[in-house]
Amino acid sequence: MGFIPILLTLSGFILLFILVVNQSIKTKKEQYKTTLTSLAQSVEMEVPDQNLSIETLEKQLANISSLNDQQIVTAKALLGKAKLLRHQYNQLITSKPYSFVAKIAGHSLI
């Protein structure tokens, strides 16, 4: 009878850990997608459904000459932020205690 509360507390902790880490991973990916969308809008690129990538936007930014200096600076800042968020997301998924949760929830690298 004495082990039941301990096991219930431990299983509750594990469940809560999985839920919090899963939400953290989802939030990081959503921040990344939002940054890519705002970057696409700043370089005046039509936003496709789900096919945005940093490489495509980087090529688009290099080829655009119609933007003024302020817009180029803003776009490069957003590009840097997107790269940082992608790195943080990939690092979060590959780190040891979180990789277990990412594998259970079906998250993959960007």
N, C-alpha and C positions, 0 to 999 in steps of 0.2 A: 504494500500500500504506500510505502514511502517513496518509491521510485516513480510512481505515476505523475505526481506534480513536477518532478524534475524533468521527465521525458516530455510532458506537455509544454513546459517552459522552453526547453531546448528546441522542440519542433516549432513552436511559435516564433522563436528568435530566427530560426532558419527561414521560415516562410516570410517573415518581415524583411529579412536581409535580401531575399530574392526579389520581393516586390519593390523595394527601394532602389536596388541596383538596376533592375529592369527599367524603372521610370527614369533613372539618371541617364541610362544609355539612350532611351527614346528622346529625352530632352536634348541631349548633345547632338543627335542626328537631326532633329528638327531645327536646331540653331544653325547647323551646317546648311540645310536646305533653304532656310530663310535667307541666309547670307548669299548663297548662290543666286537666288531669285532677285534679290536687291542688286547684286552685281550685274546680272543680265539686264535689268531695267536701267541701270546707270550707263551701260554701254549701248543702250537703245537696241538691244537684240530681242527678237521675238522669243517669248518663253515657251519652249516645247513642254509637253506634258510632264514627263519624268526623266527626260534624257539630258539633263544638265550635267556637265562635268567641268572641273577646273581647267583641264587642258583645252577644251573647246573655247571656254571664255577667255583664257589667256591668249590663244591665237586670235580671237576676235578683237581683243584689246590691242594687240600689237598691230593689227591691220587697220584700225580706225584712226583716221586723221581729222575727222570732222568735230571732235570734242575739243573743248577749250582746256587750258591747263588745270583749272580747278576740278573739272570733271575727271580728268586723267588721274590727278592725285587722289581723288575720292575713290575711283575705281581700283587703283593700285592698293589703297588701304583696305578696301573690301576683299580684294584678292588675297592679300596677306592674312586677313582674318579668316577667310575660308580655308586657306592652307593650314593655319594653326588649328582650326576646329576639326579638320579632317585628321590631322596628326593626333590630336587629343582623343578623338573618337576611336581611332585605330589602336592607340596605346591603351585606352580603357578596356577595349575588348580583349586585347592580348595579355593583359596583366592577370596574374594567377587567380586570385579568388573570384574575379569578375568574369573570367573566361568561361567558368563553369555555368554561370547564369546566362551569359551570352549564348552559349551552346544550347542550353535548355530553351531559351526564348527564340532562338533562330536568327539572331543578329549575325551579320557578316561584315567583313571589312569593306570600306568604301574604296 
